[in-house]
Amino acid sequence: MSSMQPLTTGASLTSQVTDMLRAAVTSGEMRPGEHYSAIGLAEKLGVSRTPVREALQLLEKEGIVRIEKNRGVRVIQMSLDEIVQIFQIRIILEPPAAARGAEAATDRDLEQIQVLHGRILDAAAAGDGPRTLQADKEFHLYLLGLAGNARLTELDRELRNLVLTRGLVTIPSARSGQDLADDRREIINALLRRDSKAVALAVREHVTRTAKLLVAGVSAHTPGLSAEEYLTKIDQLSKHCT
């Protein structure tokens, strides 16, 4: 089913359009390299051109699309080098921020973390790849947000948005719901024990594992591209961030 459906009332139109367009990029409905017009996108979403143009400007700032004069908008195809660099930054930033978040977490925060984890599993069980990725992003941003550094959280949000366009390869159909649950189980267990060091380690391993899945997935879909060099770069940095 197409991810671009007519919008509903509630959140601002620009916010809704931004989310819908980002989901369309994530799912592959809007493909890298192809050009799209604001008019065509507005008609598909059933809105005026203004919120579409505003959404495209936001997505351009995020580095997801490029607005080209007289040609419309084009989804940017990130290279594997760029993707690995983004994960290298995340491996450095996220573990200590998650540890600080674990120290600051209240009982209510821990309950919310488990609710957000449940949303990941529900989306995965429904076979909704884009929604699974969005739920995963919300889970991790909530945890990082507990550290109280809004700039770091926003930076991580931007980094995650950049790789969402290739993120579906990290959710192969062969992975069961239990696999996805286990993928974050150590993070949650460490949080419930209020063991900040264990949280940092679990987050580092999770981000490293996700990076490897993405590299392997992209390589598998790119003839002649070897994953070995990129996997080595990820391993080397992960080991230095112990």
C-alpha positions as YAML, in Angstrom:
chain: A
units: angstrom
residues:
- id: 1
  name: MET
  ca: [0.00, 0.00, 0.00]
- id: 2
  name: SER
  ca: [1.22, 3.46, -0.86]
- id: 3
  name: SER
  ca: [2.60, 5.35, 2.14]
- id: 4
  name: MET
  ca: [1.36, 8.65, 0.74]
- id: 5
  name: GLN
  ca: [-2.31, 8.84, 1.71]
- id: 6
  name: PRO
  ca: [-4.57, 11.91, 2.09]
- id: 7
  name: LEU
  ca: [-3.80, 13.65, 5.37]
- id: 8
  name: THR
  ca: [-6.01, 14.14, 8.38]
- id: 9
  name: THR
  ca: [-6.55, 17.06, 10.71]
- id: 10
  name: GLY
  ca: [-4.59, 17.33, 13.95]
- id: 11
  name: ALA
  ca: [-0.89, 18.08, 13.75]
- id: 12
  name: SER
  ca: [0.18, 20.94, 11.49]
- id: 13
  name: LEU
  ca: [-0.08, 20.19, 7.80]
- id: 14
  name: THR
  ca: [3.59, 20.92, 7.25]
- id: 15
  name: SER
  ca: [4.55, 18.48, 10.01]
- id: 16
  name: GLN
  ca: [2.25, 15.79, 8.61]
- id: 17
  name: VAL
  ca: [3.49, 16.32, 5.06]
- id: 18
  name: THR
  ca: [7.12, 16.16, 6.23]
- id: 19
  name: ASP
  ca: [6.49, 12.85, 8.00]
- id: 20
  name: MET
  ca: [4.62, 11.40, 5.01]
- id: 21
  name: LEU
  ca: [7.29, 12.42, 2.51]
- id: 22
  name: ARG
  ca: [10.04, 11.06, 4.76]
- id: 23
  name: ALA
  ca: [8.12, 7.77, 5.02]
- id: 24
  name: ALA
  ca: [7.76, 7.68, 1.23]
- id: 25
  name: VAL
  ca: [11.53, 8.07, 0.87]
- id: 26
  name: THR
  ca: [12.16, 5.42, 3.52]
- id: 27
  name: SER
  ca: [9.84, 2.91, 1.87]
- id: 28
  name: GLY
  ca: [11.30, 3.52, -1.58]
- id: 29
  name: GLU
  ca: [8.08, 4.99, -2.95]
- id: 30
  name: MET
  ca: [10.09, 8.13, -3.70]
- id: 31
  name: ARG
  ca: [13.26, 6.80, -5.28]
- id: 32
  name: PRO
  ca: [16.75, 8.37, -5.26]
- id: 33
  name: GLY
  ca: [17.68, 10.15, -8.47]
- id: 34
  name: GLU
  ca: [14.11, 10.67, -9.69]
- id: 35
  name: HIS
  ca: [12.51, 14.11, -9.82]
- id: 36
  name: TYR
  ca: [9.19, 14.96, -8.20]
- id: 37
  name: SER
  ca: [7.12, 18.13, -8.44]
- id: 38
  name: ALA
  ca: [5.57, 19.95, -5.51]
- id: 39
  name: ILE
  ca: [2.32, 20.08, -7.49]
- id: 40
  name: GLY
  ca: [2.27, 16.32, -8.05]
- id: 41
  name: LEU
  ca: [3.07, 15.57, -4.41]
- id: 42
  name: ALA
  ca: [0.41, 18.04, -3.23]
- id: 43
  name: GLU
  ca: [-2.22, 16.36, -5.42]
- id: 44
  name: LYS
  ca: [-1.25, 12.93, -4.14]
- id: 45
  name: LEU
  ca: [-1.54, 14.08, -0.52]
- id: 46
  name: GLY
  ca: [-4.67, 16.13, -1.09]
- id: 47
  name: VAL
  ca: [-3.22, 19.39, 0.21]
- id: 48
  name: SER
  ca: [-2.13, 22.74, -1.20]
- id: 49
  name: ARG
  ca: [1.37, 23.30, -2.49]
- id: 50
  name: THR
  ca: [2.42, 25.53, 0.45]
- id: 51
  name: PRO
  ca: [2.82, 22.80, 3.14]
- id: 52
  name: VAL
  ca: [4.50, 20.56, 0.55]
- id: 53
  name: ARG
  ca: [7.03, 23.25, -0.32]
- id: 54
  name: GLU
  ca: [7.68, 23.93, 3.36]
- id: 55
  name: ALA
  ca: [8.13, 20.20, 4.03]
- id: 56
  name: LEU
  ca: [10.54, 19.84, 1.12]
- id: 57
  name: GLN
  ca: [12.58, 22.76, 2.44]
- id: 58
  name: LEU
  ca: [12.82, 21.01, 5.83]
- id: 59
  name: LEU
  ca: [13.83, 17.73, 4.20]
- id: 60
  name: GLU
  ca: [16.46, 19.56, 2.13]
- id: 61
  name: LYS
  ca: [17.95, 20.98, 5.35]
- id: 62
  name: GLU
  ca: [18.09, 17.42, 6.69]
- id: 63
  name: GLY
  ca: [20.01, 16.34, 3.59]
- id: 64
  name: ILE
  ca: [17.33, 13.91, 2.41]
- id: 65
  name: VAL
  ca: [16.28, 15.73, -0.77]
- id: 66
  name: ARG
  ca: [17.65, 18.44, -3.02]
- id: 67
  name: ILE
  ca: [15.42, 21.11, -4.55]
- id: 68
  name: GLU
  ca: [16.59, 21.81, -8.11]
- id: 69
  name: LYS
  ca: [15.49, 24.91, -9.99]
- id: 70
  name: ASN
  ca: [12.98, 24.16, -12.75]
- id: 71
  name: ARG
  ca: [13.33, 20.40, -12.13]
- id: 72
  name: GLY
  ca: [11.46, 19.87, -8.89]
- id: 73
  name: VAL
  ca: [12.92, 17.87, -6.02]
- id: 74
  name: ARG
  ca: [15.25, 14.88, -6.08]
- id: 75
  name: VAL
  ca: [15.85, 12.31, -3.34]
- id: 76
  name: ILE
  ca: [19.56, 12.18, -2.50]
- id: 77
  name: GLN
  ca: [21.30, 8.83, -2.73]
- id: 78
  name: MET
  ca: [23.86, 8.57, 0.07]
- id: 79
  name: SER
  ca: [27.06, 6.65, -0.56]
- id: 80
  name: LEU
  ca: [28.06, 3.80, 1.71]
- id: 81
  name: ASP
  ca: [31.06, 5.88, 2.82]
- id: 82
  name: GLU
  ca: [28.69, 8.62, 4.04]
- id: 83
  name: ILE
  ca: [26.46, 6.10, 5.81]
- id: 84
  name: VAL
  ca: [29.44, 4.56, 7.63]
- id: 85
  name: GLN
  ca: [30.61, 8.04, 8.68]
- id: 86
  name: ILE
  ca: [27.18, 8.74, 10.16]
- id: 87
  name: PHE
  ca: [27.28, 5.52, 12.16]
- id: 88
  name: GLN
  ca: [30.80, 6.31, 13.33]
- id: 89
  name: ILE
  ca: [29.47, 9.56, 14.79]
- id: 90
  name: ARG
  ca: [26.55, 7.75, 16.39]
- id: 91
  name: ILE
  ca: [28.85, 5.16, 17.99]
- id: 92
  name: ILE
  ca: [30.77, 8.03, 19.61]
- id: 93
  name: LEU
  ca: [27.74, 10.07, 20.71]
- id: 94
  name: GLU
  ca: [25.00, 7.68, 21.72]
- id: 95
  name: PRO
  ca: [26.53, 5.37, 24.39]
- id: 96
  name: PRO
  ca: [27.60, 8.11, 26.87]
- id: 97
  name: ALA
  ca: [24.37, 10.03, 26.29]
- id: 98
  name: ALA
  ca: [22.33, 6.88, 26.92]
- id: 99
  name: ALA
  ca: [24.32, 6.24, 30.12]
- id: 100
  name: ARG
  ca: [23.52, 9.76, 31.33]
- id: 101
  name: GLY
  ca: [19.89, 9.22, 30.37]
- id: 102
  name: ALA
  ca: [19.82, 6.00, 32.38]
- id: 103
  name: GLU
  ca: [21.08, 7.87, 35.44]
- id: 104
  name: ALA
  ca: [18.40, 10.53, 35.07]
- id: 105
  name: ALA
  ca: [15.49, 8.21, 34.22]
- id: 106
  name: THR
  ca: [12.47, 8.14, 36.52]
- id: 107
  name: ASP
  ca: [10.22, 5.13, 36.99]
- id: 108
  name: ARG
  ca: [7.75, 6.75, 34.60]
- id: 109
  name: ASP
  ca: [10.52, 7.19, 32.01]
- id: 110
  name: LEU
  ca: [11.35, 3.50, 32.24]
- id: 111
  name: GLU
  ca: [7.69, 2.63, 31.73]
- id: 112
  name: GLN
  ca: [7.59, 4.85, 28.64]
- id: 113
  name: ILE
  ca: [10.73, 3.24, 27.26]
- id: 114
  name: GLN
  ca: [9.00, -0.14, 27.46]
- id: 115
  name: VAL
  ca: [5.90, 1.28, 25.76]
- id: 116
  name: LEU
  ca: [8.05, 2.62, 22.92]
- id: 117
  name: HIS
  ca: [9.79, -0.75, 22.63]
- id: 118
  name: GLY
  ca: [6.38, -2.37, 22.33]
- id: 119
  name: ARG
  ca: [5.54, -0.08, 19.41]
- id: 120
  name: ILE
  ca: [8.64, -1.30, 17.57]
- id: 121
  name: LEU
  ca: [7.52, -4.91, 18.00]
- id: 122
  name: ASP
  ca: [3.92, -4.11, 16.99]
- id: 123
  name: ALA
  ca: [5.06, -2.37, 13.80]
- id: 124
  name: ALA
  ca: [7.42, -5.24, 12.97]
- id: 125
  name: ALA
  ca: [4.69, -7.82, 13.60]
- id: 126
  name: ALA
  ca: [2.45, -5.92, 11.18]
- id: 127
  name: GLY
  ca: [5.20, -6.08, 8.55]
- id: 128
  name: ASP
  ca: [5.39, -2.27, 8.39]
- id: 129
  name: GLY
  ca: [9.06, -1.51, 7.73]
- id: 130
  name: PRO
  ca: [8.84, 2.31, 7.68]
- id: 131
  name: ARG
  ca: [6.76, 2.36, 10.87]
- id: 132
  name: THR
  ca: [9.25, -0.02, 12.52]
- id: 133
  name: LEU
  ca: [12.11, 2.35, 11.70]
- id: 134
  name: GLN
  ca: [10.13, 5.35, 12.95]
- id: 135
  name: ALA
  ca: [9.28, 3.56, 16.21]
- id: 136
  name: ASP
  ca: [12.93, 2.60, 16.64]
- id: 137
  name: LYS
  ca: [13.96, 6.22, 16.18]
- id: 138
  name: GLU
  ca: [11.42, 7.37, 18.78]
- id: 139
  name: PHE
  ca: [12.68, 4.75, 21.26]
- id: 140
  name: HIS
  ca: [16.31, 5.85, 21.02]
- id: 141
  name: LEU
  ca: [15.60, 9.58, 20.88]
- id: 142
  name: TYR
  ca: [13.49, 9.30, 24.03]
- id: 143
  name: LEU
  ca: [16.36, 7.55, 25.81]
- id: 144
  name: LEU
  ca: [18.92, 10.10, 24.62]
- id: 145
  name: GLY
  ca: [16.55, 12.93, 25.51]
- id: 146
  name: LEU
  ca: [16.72, 11.87, 29.15]
- id: 147
  name: ALA
  ca: [20.35, 13.06, 29.17]
- id: 148
  name: GLY
  ca: [19.03, 16.62, 29.02]
- id: 149
  name: ASN
  ca: [21.15, 17.77, 26.06]
- id: 150
  name: ALA
  ca: [18.70, 19.03, 23.45]
- id: 151
  name: ARG
  ca: [21.41, 19.80, 20.89]
- id: 152
  name: LEU
  ca: [22.79, 16.26, 21.06]
- id: 153
  name: THR
  ca: [19.30, 14.77, 20.71]
- id: 154
  name: GLU
  ca: [18.54, 16.95, 17.69]
- id: 155
  name: LEU
  ca: [21.88, 16.04, 16.09]
- id: 156
  name: ASP
  ca: [21.12, 12.36, 16.56]
- id: 157
  name: ARG
  ca: [17.65, 12.88, 15.06]
- id: 158
  name: GLU
  ca: [19.22, 14.45, 11.97]
- id: 159
  name: LEU
  ca: [21.76, 11.63, 11.64]
- id: 160
  name: ARG
  ca: [19.03, 9.01, 11.90]
- id: 161
  name: ASN
  ca: [16.86, 10.78, 9.32]
- id: 162
  name: LEU
  ca: [19.74, 10.75, 6.86]
- id: 163
  name: VAL
  ca: [20.10, 6.97, 6.91]
- id: 164
  name: LEU
  ca: [16.37, 6.17, 7.03]
- id: 165
  name: THR
  ca: [16.40, 6.13, 3.22]
- id: 166
  name: ARG
  ca: [18.52, 2.96, 3.37]
- id: 167
  name: GLY
  ca: [17.28, 1.62, 6.69]
- id: 168
  name: LEU
  ca: [14.79, -0.95, 5.42]
- id: 169
  name: VAL
  ca: [17.65, -3.33, 4.61]
- id: 170
  name: THR
  ca: [18.23, -3.68, 8.37]
- id: 171
  name: ILE
  ca: [14.81, -5.31, 8.73]
- id: 172
  name: PRO
  ca: [15.01, -8.40, 6.50]
- id: 173
  name: SER
  ca: [11.81, -10.44, 6.41]
- id: 174
  name: ALA
  ca: [13.68, -13.43, 7.84]
- id: 175
  name: ARG
  ca: [14.08, -11.69, 11.22]
- id: 176
  name: SER
  ca: [11.41, -12.77, 13.68]
- id: 177
  name: GLY
  ca: [9.64, -10.61, 16.23]
- id: 178
  name: GLN
  ca: [11.78, -12.31, 18.86]
- id: 179
  name: ASP
  ca: [14.93, -11.27, 17.00]
- id: 180
  name: LEU
  ca: [13.77, -7.65, 17.04]
- id: 181
  name: ALA
  ca: [12.86, -7.89, 20.73]
- id: 182
  name: ASP
  ca: [16.26, -9.36, 21.59]
- id: 183
  name: ASP
  ca: [17.95, -6.59, 19.58]
- id: 184
  name: ARG
  ca: [17.21, -4.08, 22.36]
- id: 185
  name: ARG
  ca: [16.72, -6.46, 25.28]
- id: 186
  name: GLU
  ca: [20.11, -5.73, 26.85]
- id: 187
  name: ILE
  ca: [19.43, -2.00, 26.69]
- id: 188
  name: ILE
  ca: [16.12, -2.39, 28.50]
- id: 189
  name: ASN
  ca: [17.44, -4.85, 31.06]
- id: 190
  name: ALA
  ca: [20.36, -2.54, 31.87]
- id: 191
  name: LEU
  ca: [17.98, 0.41, 32.19]
- id: 192
  name: LEU
  ca: [15.74, -1.50, 34.60]
- id: 193
  name: ARG
  ca: [18.83, -2.37, 36.68]
- id: 194
  name: ARG
  ca: [19.85, 1.31, 36.48]
- id: 195
  name: ASP
  ca: [23.27, 0.18, 35.35]
- id: 196
  name: SER
  ca: [24.51, 3.13, 33.29]
- id: 197
  name: LYS
  ca: [27.74, 1.42, 32.19]
- id: 198
  name: ALA
  ca: [25.81, -1.59, 30.92]
- id: 199
  name: VAL
  ca: [23.39, 0.73, 29.11]
- id: 200
  name: ALA
  ca: [26.29, 2.44, 27.32]
- id: 201
  name: LEU
  ca: [27.75, -0.92, 26.30]
- id: 202
  name: ALA
  ca: [24.38, -2.25, 25.12]
- id: 203
  name: VAL
  ca: [23.69, 0.89, 23.06]
- id: 204
  name: ARG
  ca: [27.16, 0.75, 21.49]
- id: 205
  name: GLU
  ca: [26.66, -2.89, 20.54]
- id: 206
  name: HIS
  ca: [23.18, -2.15, 19.19]
- id: 207
  name: VAL
  ca: [24.35, 0.75, 17.01]
- id: 208
  name: THR
  ca: [27.33, -1.31, 15.80]
- id: 209
  name: ARG
  ca: [25.06, -4.25, 14.97]
- id: 210
  name: THR
  ca: [22.62, -2.00, 13.11]
- id: 211
  name: ALA
  ca: [25.47, -0.45, 11.12]
- id: 212
  name: LYS
  ca: [26.72, -3.89, 10.11]
- id: 213
  name: LEU
  ca: [23.24, -4.99, 9.04]
- id: 214
  name: LEU
  ca: [22.88, -1.87, 6.92]
- id: 215
  name: VAL
  ca: [26.31, -2.25, 5.31]
- id: 216
  name: ALA
  ca: [25.63, -5.91, 4.54]
- id: 217
  name: GLY
  ca: [22.17, -5.11, 3.18]
- id: 218
  name: VAL
  ca: [23.32, -2.27, 0.95]
- id: 219
  name: SER
  ca: [26.27, -4.34, -0.30]
- id: 220
  name: ALA
  ca: [23.98, -7.23, -1.13]
- id: 221
  name: HIS
  ca: [21.87, -4.90, -3.29]
- id: 222
  name: THR
  ca: [24.90, -3.31, -5.00]
- id: 223
  name: PRO
  ca: [26.68, -5.57, -7.51]
- id: 224
  name: GLY
  ca: [30.47, -5.50, -7.18]
- id: 225
  name: LEU
  ca: [30.47, -3.75, -3.79]
- id: 226
  name: SER
  ca: [32.35, -5.51, -1.00]
- id: 227
  name: ALA
  ca: [31.23, -4.95, 2.57]
- id: 228
  name: GLU
  ca: [34.51, -6.02, 4.19]
- id: 229
  name: GLU
  ca: [36.25, -2.64, 4.15]
- id: 230
  name: TYR
  ca: [33.25, -0.85, 5.64]
- id: 231
  name: LEU
  ca: [32.65, -3.48, 8.31]
- id: 232
  name: THR
  ca: [36.29, -3.12, 9.36]
- id: 233
  name: LYS
  ca: [35.88, 0.65, 9.79]
- id: 234
  name: ILE
  ca: [32.87, 0.13, 12.03]
- id: 235
  name: ASP
  ca: [34.61, -2.54, 14.12]
- id: 236
  name: GLN
  ca: [37.73, -0.43, 14.58]
- id: 237
  name: LEU
  ca: [35.82, 2.56, 15.92]
- id: 238
  name: SER
  ca: [33.52, 0.45, 18.09]
- id: 239
  name: LYS
  ca: [36.53, -1.16, 19.78]
- id: 240
  name: HIS
  ca: [38.06, 2.24, 20.52]
- id: 241
  name: CYS
  ca: [34.83, 3.41, 22.17]
- id: 242
  name: THR
  ca: [34.81, 0.82, 24.95]
...
